[in-house]
Amino acid sequence: MGISLALPGHHFKVLALDGNPVAHQATVDVLKLDVAERADVIVEMNNPGVWVFGSTDSEDRNMGMGVVGEYANRTGVQRGPPRRTRSGTTPSSVAAPPPPTRLTKQLV
């Protein structure tokens, strides 16, 4: 049992696994890791936009295994797996907190 991670529109250059340099560095679209496995990778950020880095499994993403990344000075619709909160709702359906109560006291 493991996890597959992706950053759509980008590639991972694998340098080491579990702290040990790999014999032949490879560039992959999906990073597959087993339980407790580590990978040292480089991602060249050369595709501006709004992207989701996370699991390729929608059930994992629905439990929060994904993060939205946005290039500086770029906006737009995110590209990649749908973003969900830990409760499984989309961020737009979560009610905003009420504004803070302003306390004032008049001094005589």
Secondary structure, 3 states (H helix, E strand, C coil): CEEEEECCCCCEEEEEECCEEEEEEEEECEEEEECCCCEEEEECCCCCCEEEEEECCHHHHHCCCEEEEECCCCCCCCECCCCCCCCCCCHHHCCCCCCCCCCCCCCC
